[in-house]
Amino acid sequence: MKQRDREKAKEGRKKEDICAGERDMGEDLAIPIDVVFSKLSDWLVDRKRIPSDWRKRLLTVRSKIASAFANLPKDLNPWFATLTIEGKVSL
């Protein structure tokens, strides 16, 4: 019951009346942020958007890709023979 009352009260207020601490999450998503690209991974880890051991996990994924790439049947399709592990096509 209290939750519904809070929602009705919030709907009744004008946007200008809502202070910064009470903004909706949707409004916060519309605010642009400026993050230096070289610090992006630290920024994401600090905000718990990516795990702190993301580099280890990335190495694991890359090793799995390399082993799967080595087992790729190159004779199945001629295009497979032009692929490299880095994802580039060598012509």
C-alpha positions in Angstrom: 0.0 0.0 0.0 2.8 2.4 0.9 4.5 1.7 -2.4 1.4 2.6 -4.4 1.0 5.9 -2.4 4.6 6.8 -3.1 4.2 6.2 -6.8 1.0 8.4 -6.9 2.8 11.1 -5.0 5.7 10.9 -7.3 3.5 11.1 -10.4 1.8 14.2 -9.0 5.1 16.2 -8.7 6.4 18.1 -11.6 9.9 17.3 -13.0 11.2 20.6 -11.7 10.1 19.8 -8.2 12.1 16.5 -8.0 15.5 17.1 -6.6 18.6 15.3 -7.9 18.6 12.5 -5.3 15.0 11.5 -6.2 15.3 11.3 -10.0 14.0 8.2 -11.8 16.5 5.8 -13.2 15.3 6.6 -16.7 16.2 10.2 -16.3 19.7 9.2 -15.1 20.2 7.1 -18.2 19.6 10.1 -20.4 22.4 12.1 -18.7 25.6 12.0 -20.8 28.8 11.1 -19.1 32.4 11.7 -20.1 34.8 8.8 -19.5 38.4 8.8 -20.9 38.7 5.6 -23.0 41.9 4.5 -21.3 40.1 4.6 -18.0 37.0 2.9 -19.2 37.8 -0.6 -17.9 38.6 0.8 -14.4 35.4 2.9 -14.5 33.3 -0.2 -15.4 35.0 -2.3 -12.6 34.5 0.4 -10.0 30.8 0.5 -10.8 30.6 -3.3 -10.8 29.5 -3.5 -14.5 32.3 -6.0 -15.3 34.1 -8.3 -12.9 37.5 -7.3 -11.6 39.1 -10.3 -13.1 37.9 -9.6 -16.6 41.4 -9.7 -18.1 41.8 -13.4 -16.9 38.4 -14.3 -18.3 39.3 -12.6 -21.6 42.5 -14.7 -21.8 40.4 -17.9 -21.2 38.0 -16.9 -23.9 40.8 -16.1 -26.4 42.5 -19.5 -25.7 39.2 -21.3 -26.3 38.8 -19.4 -29.6 42.3 -20.3 -30.6 41.8 -24.0 -29.9 38.4 -24.0 -31.7 39.9 -22.1 -34.6 42.7 -24.8 -34.9 40.0 -27.5 -35.1 37.9 -25.6 -37.8 37.6 -27.7 -40.9 39.2 -25.5 -43.5 38.2 -27.8 -46.4 34.5 -27.4 -45.6 34.3 -24.0 -47.1 37.1 -22.1 -49.0 36.2 -19.0 -47.1 37.4 -20.6 -43.8 40.9 -20.9 -45.2 41.1 -17.1 -45.5 40.3 -16.5 -41.8 42.9 -15.7 -39.2 42.6 -16.0 -35.4 42.4 -12.2 -35.0 39.1 -12.2 -37.1 40.7 -10.7 -40.1 40.3 -12.1 -43.6 43.5 -12.7 -45.5 43.0 -12.6 -49.3 
